[in-house]
Amino acid sequence: RQRVEELSKFSKKGAAARRRK
């Protein structure tokens, strides 16, 4: 369950970073 929460945060941060680029 902890990995899912980390993946969810990483996915949101990754999408924001990809949109900024």
C-alpha positions in Angstrom: 0.0 0.0 0.0 2.8 2.4 0.7 4.3 1.8 -2.8 1.0 2.7 -4.4 0.9 6.0 -2.5 4.5 6.8 -3.6 3.6 5.9 -7.2 0.5 8.1 -7.1 2.6 11.1 -5.9 5.3 10.3 -8.5 2.7 10.1 -11.2 1.3 13.5 -10.3 4.7 15.1 -10.0 5.8 13.5 -13.3 2.8 14.8 -15.1 3.3 18.3 -13.8 7.0 18.2 -14.8 6.2 16.8 -18.2 3.6 19.5 -18.7 6.1 22.2 -17.7 8.5 21.0 -20.3 
